[in-house]
């Protein structure tokens, strides 16, 4: 029996070795990535946050914009559904009704009191305000640039209450629901970062590929341009941009401009990495064979050189993404990026710097926690992909 077990183990090890040597680069990266538990957990967290942001309107019982504010629940604390209280047990979760009144104890400032006799029951799949997953509303100067197109319009939401509103994360000073705004802000920051990374990726591929393949005076000229772009400080650039942007531009147009600028100043680092890889790969024998067969330079770069380090490019993009999100958040936080009514993580964190918020309205910090989790998830996933894309990682360990 012992001999039989050893023979089966030997066959299993031989099969694993054959599978390892016959696996593609993508399969090897996926297998090594799954061994990194921190990266796997971060990947699930990131996936859930992205899905929550994409379906934010469906998951939100309250509109995140100015049109959905609750004037009777301004600066209201979070409302958590309950199943029982001193009045008895309920199979259906409920929240309490509230009243807004002035109090002598607070020098006649508005305060919100809870009416524990007024139960408001939570319901699933309620009908309320309409939303569109494809909503293009760009109002740029000139009639030729105006775009107003909507598609996939729905009015069903995951949950709501039978009367009034429900605010899981509380409300801000104007009564806007922080839960709805947080989910929408995640998707806005994600779109801003994705557009910036896409522009940076295309420019880095073109400039880094040409510079690394041809070398010589072309490389020197492009590297001078790259160094010039890297020396541009983003903060003064956006200060000047904020001063010259027309006030009549819509929030979507400002979003597009901010995202484009992020991409236009974010490509030099990735272009340098692509250039370095191409400089080391262009002297390989397979490149010489392709040249002797009459392949054009663009064909060699596109079909041979770039695929040789595709995994590294993906890792660079994952690392660049949180940088774009952090930059957009920082600019919005200081008032140079996206502002109301656009809900972004940066614009939502503008109020947390006030002392009154820290002392009395701590639920304003909930979007900060989501921002930290969002960036950390990208960082851990990027580190996991970087280790998985390196075939010698396991050997060094």
C-alpha positions in Angstrom: 0.0 0.0 0.0 2.9 2.3 0.8 4.4 1.6 -2.6 1.1 2.3 -4.3 0.7 5.6 -2.5 4.2 6.7 -3.4 3.6 5.8 -7.1 0.3 7.9 -7.1 2.1 10.8 -5.5 4.8 10.6 -8.1 2.2 10.6 -10.9 0.5 13.6 -9.3 3.8 15.5 -9.1 4.6 14.7 -12.7 1.2 15.9 -13.8 1.6 19.2 -11.9 5.0 19.7 -13.5 3.6 19.1 -16.9 0.7 21.5 -16.2 3.2 24.1 -15.0 5.4 23.9 -18.1 2.5 23.8 -20.5 0.5 26.6 -18.8 0.2 30.0 -20.5 1.5 33.2 -18.9 -2.0 34.2 -18.0 -2.7 30.9 -16.2 0.6 31.2 -14.3 -0.2 34.7 -13.2 -3.7 33.7 -12.1 -2.3 30.7 -10.1 0.3 32.8 -8.3 -2.2 35.6 -7.6 -4.6 33.2 -5.9 -1.8 32.2 -3.4 -1.7 35.8 -2.1 -4.5 35.9 0.4 -4.2 39.6 1.1 -4.5 40.4 -2.6 -7.5 38.0 -3.0 -9.3 39.6 -0.1 -8.6 43.1 -1.5 -9.8 41.9 -4.9 -13.1 40.8 -3.5 -13.4 44.1 -1.6 -12.6 46.1 -4.7 -15.1 44.1 -6.8 -17.9 44.7 -4.3 -17.1 48.4 -4.1 -17.1 48.7 -7.9 -20.4 46.9 -8.2 -21.9 49.0 -5.4 -20.8 52.1 -7.2 -22.1 51.0 -10.6 -25.5 50.0 -9.1 -25.5 53.0 -6.7 -28.9 54.3 -7.9 -30.5 50.9 -7.5 -29.0 50.4 -4.0 -29.8 53.9 -2.9 -33.3 54.7 -1.5 -32.6 58.4 -1.8 -31.4 60.6 -4.7 -27.8 61.7 -4.0 -28.3 65.1 -5.7 -29.7 68.4 -4.5 -33.2 67.3 -5.8 -33.3 64.5 -3.3 -32.5 66.3 -0.1 -34.6 65.9 3.0 -35.2 69.4 4.5 -36.7 67.8 7.7 -33.6 65.7 8.4 -30.6 68.1 8.0 -27.5 67.0 9.7 -29.4 63.9 10.8 -27.6 60.9 12.4 -27.5 57.5 10.8 -30.8 55.5 10.9 -30.2 51.8 11.5 -33.2 49.4 11.0 -34.4 47.5 14.0 -36.5 44.4 14.7 -37.6 45.1 18.3 -37.8 47.8 20.9 -39.7 48.5 24.1 -42.9 48.5 22.1 -42.5 44.9 21.0 -41.0 42.7 18.2 -41.6 43.0 14.5 -40.8 40.6 11.7 -40.3 43.5 9.4 -37.4 45.9 10.1 -38.3 49.5 10.9 -36.9 52.9 11.7 -38.3 55.7 13.8 -39.9 58.9 12.6 -38.2 62.2 13.5 -39.2 65.7 14.3 -37.1 68.8 13.6 -37.6 71.6 16.2 -35.7 74.3 18.0 -34.5 73.6 21.6 -33.8 75.9 24.5 -30.9 73.6 25.5 -29.1 74.3 22.3 -29.8 78.1 22.2 -32.8 77.6 19.9 -30.7 75.8 17.3 -32.5 73.2 15.1 -32.3 69.7 16.6 -33.8 66.4 15.5 -35.8 64.4 18.0 -36.8 60.7 17.5 -40.4 59.7 17.9 -40.3 56.1 19.1 -44.0 55.7 18.7 -43.8 56.4 14.9 -42.5 53.2 13.2 -41.6 53.3 9.5 -41.2 49.9 8.0 -38.5 49.0 5.5 -39.7 47.6 2.2 -37.8 45.9 -0.6 -37.9 46.8 -4.3 -39.7 50.1 -4.0 -40.7 52.5 -6.8 -39.3 56.0 -6.4 -37.1 58.5 -8.4 -36.0 57.6 -11.9 -32.4 57.0 -12.9 -30.5 56.1 -16.1 -27.4 53.9 -16.5 -26.6 55.8 -19.7 -27.0 59.5 -19.0 -25.0 61.8 -21.3 -25.7 65.5 -20.5 -22.8 67.6 -21.6 -23.5 71.3 -22.0 -20.3 72.7 -23.6 -20.0 76.1 -25.4 -21.6 76.0 -28.8 -24.7 74.2 -29.8 -22.7 71.6 -31.8 -21.2 70.2 -28.6 -24.4 69.8 -26.5 -25.2 66.2 -25.7 -28.4 65.0 -24.0 -29.0 61.3 -24.2 -30.5 58.8 -21.7 -31.0 55.0 -21.9 -31.8 52.1 -19.5 -34.0 54.2 -17.3 -35.5 52.5 -14.2 -37.3 53.6 -11.0 -36.9 50.5 -8.8 -34.7 50.6 -5.7 -33.5 47.9 -3.4 -35.1 49.2 -0.3 -37.0 52.1 1.1 -39.6 52.9 3.8 -43.4 53.2 3.7 -43.3 56.9 4.4 -40.5 59.5 4.5 -36.9 58.6 3.9 -34.3 56.4 5.3 -30.6 57.5 5.8 -28.3 54.6 6.7 -25.2 57.0 7.0 -27.1 60.1 8.1 -27.5 63.4 6.2 -25.3 66.5 5.6 -26.1 70.1 6.3 -28.4 70.4 3.2 -30.2 67.1 3.9 -28.5 65.0 1.2 -28.3 61.3 2.0 -24.6 60.4 2.8 -25.2 56.7 2.0 -26.4 57.5 -1.5 -23.7 60.1 -2.1 -21.0 57.7 -0.9 -22.0 55.0 -3.3 -22.3 57.5 -6.1 -18.9 59.1 -5.2 -17.2 55.7 -5.5 -18.4 55.3 -9.0 -17.5 58.9 -9.9 -14.0 58.6 -8.6 -13.7 55.2 -10.4 -14.8 56.8 -13.7 -12.5 59.7 -13.3 -9.6 57.4 -12.5 -10.5 55.1 -15.4 -10.6 57.9 -18.0 -7.3 59.3 -16.7 -5.6 55.9 -16.7 -6.9 55.2 -20.3 -5.5 58.5 -21.7 -2.2 58.0 -19.8 -2.0 54.4 -21.1 -2.5 55.3 -24.7 0.0 58.1 -24.6 2.5 55.9 -22.7 2.2 53.1 -25.2 2.7 55.4 -28.2 5.5 57.5 -26.8 7.3 54.8 -24.8 7.0 52.3 -27.6 8.5 54.7 -30.3 11.2 55.9 -27.9 12.3 52.5 -26.8 12.2 50.8 -30.3 13.9 53.5 -32.4 16.3 55.0 -29.9 18.8 57.6 -31.2 17.6 61.2 -31.7 14.0 60.2 -31.6 14.5 58.7 -28.1 16.4 61.8 -26.9 13.7 64.2 -28.2 10.8 62.2 -26.7 12.6 61.9 -23.4 13.1 65.6 -23.3 9.3 66.0 -23.7 8.7 63.3 -21.0 11.0 65.1 -18.6 9.3 68.4 -19.3 5.8 66.9 -18.6 7.1 65.4 -15.4 8.3 68.8 -14.1 4.8 70.3 -14.4 3.4 70.7 -10.9 -0.2 69.6 -10.8 -1.4 71.9 -8.1 -0.6 75.3 -9.9 -1.9 73.7 -13.1 -5.3 73.0 -11.6 -5.4 76.3 -9.9 -5.0 78.0 -13.2 -7.5 75.6 -14.8 -10.1 76.3 -12.1 -9.7 80.0 -12.7 -10.2 79.8 -16.5 -13.0 77.2 -16.7 -16.2 78.8 -17.7 -18.8 79.0 -15.0 -21.6 77.9 -17.3 -20.1 74.5 -18.0 -22.0 71.6 -16.6 -20.6 69.3 -13.9 -20.2 66.5 -16.5 -18.1 68.8 -18.8 -15.9 69.7 -15.8 -15.6 66.1 -14.9 -14.4 65.2 -18.4 -11.8 68.1 -18.4 -10.5 67.1 -15.0 -10.1 63.5 -16.0 -8.4 64.4 -19.3 -5.9 66.6 -17.5 -5.1 63.8 -15.1 -4.4 61.5 -18.0 -2.3 64.1 -19.9 0.0 64.6 -16.9 0.1 61.0 -15.7 1.6 59.2 -18.6 5.4 59.9 -18.3 6.1 57.3 -15.6 4.4 54.5 -17.5 6.1 55.6 -20.7 9.5 55.4 -19.0 8.8 51.8 -18.0 7.6 50.8 -21.4 10.7 52.4 -23.0 13.0 50.5 -20.6 11.4 47.2 -21.5 11.6 47.8 -25.2 15.3 48.9 -25.0 16.1 45.5 -23.4 13.9 43.4 -25.7 14.6 45.0 -29.1 18.0 43.3 -29.3 16.5 39.8 -28.8 16.8 37.2 -31.5 13.0 36.9 -32.2 12.9 40.7 -33.0 15.8 40.2 -35.4 14.0 37.2 -37.0 10.9 39.3 -37.4 12.9 42.1 -39.1 14.5 39.6 -41.5 11.1 38.3 -42.4 10.1 41.9 -43.5 7.9 42.8 -40.6 7.2 46.5 -40.2 8.3 48.4 -37.1 4.7 48.9 -35.9 3.9 45.2 -36.4 7.0 44.2 -34.3 6.1 46.6 -31.5 2.4 45.7 -31.5 2.6 41.9 -32.0 5.9 40.9 -30.5 7.4 43.4 -28.1 4.4 44.7 -26.2 2.8 41.3 -25.6 6.2 40.1 -24.1 5.5 42.3 -21.0 1.8 42.7 -21.1 1.5 41.5 -17.5 3.8 44.2 -16.3 1.8 46.9 -18.1 -1.4 45.6 -16.3 0.4 45.8 -13.0 1.6 49.4 -13.8 -2.0 50.3 -14.6 -3.3 48.9 -11.3 -0.6 50.9 -9.4 -1.4 54.1 -11.4 -5.1 53.9 -10.8 -5.1 54.7 -7.0 -2.7 57.5 -7.8 -5.2 59.0 -10.2 -8.0 58.5 -7.6 -5.9 60.1 -4.8 -5.0 63.1 -7.1 -8.7 63.7 -8.0 -9.7 63.4 -4.3 -7.0 65.8 -3.2 -8.0 68.4 -5.8 -11.7 68.1 -5.0 -10.9 68.3 -1.3 -9.2 71.7 -1.8 -11.9 72.9 -4.1 -10.0 72.6 -7.4 -11.6 69.5 -8.7 -15.1 68.2 -8.8 -17.6 70.1 -6.6 -21.3 69.9 -5.8 -23.6 68.7 -7.3 -21.1 66.1 -8.5 -20.6 63.4 -5.8 -17.0 62.3 -5.6 -15.0 61.1 -2.6 -12.9 64.3 -2.6 -15.9 66.6 -2.7 -17.6 64.7 0.1 -14.5 65.1 2.3 -14.4 68.9 2.1 -16.5 69.3 5.2 -14.6 66.9 7.5 -11.8 69.5 8.1 -14.2 71.6 10.1 -14.1 71.4 13.9 -17.8 71.5 14.3 -18.1 68.3 12.2 -15.5 66.5 14.3 -17.4 67.4 17.5 -21.0 67.0 16.5 -21.4 65.2 13.2 -19.0 62.3 13.2 -20.9 60.4 10.5 -19.4 62.8 8.0 -16.3 60.7 8.2 -17.9 57.5 6.8 -16.9 58.4 3.2 -13.3 58.8 4.4 -13.4 55.1 5.5 -14.6 54.1 2.1 -11.9 56.1 0.4 -9.2 54.5 2.5 -10.6 51.0 1.8 -10.9 51.8 -1.9 -7.3 53.0 -2.2 -5.9 50.2 0.0 -7.8 47.6 -2.1 -6.2 48.9 -5.3 -2.7 48.9 -3.6 -3.0 45.3 -2.4 -4.3 44.1 -5.7 -1.5 45.9 -7.6 1.1 44.4 -5.3 -0.4 41.0 -5.7 -0.4 41.3 -9.5 3.2 42.6 -9.5 4.4 39.6 -7.5 2.3 37.2 -9.7 3.7 38.7 -12.9 7.2 38.1 -11.8 8.1 34.4 -12.6 10.9 34.4 -10.1 8.9 35.5 -7.1 8.5 32.0 -5.7 12.1 31.3 -6.3 13.2 34.3 -4.2 10.9 33.3 -1.4 
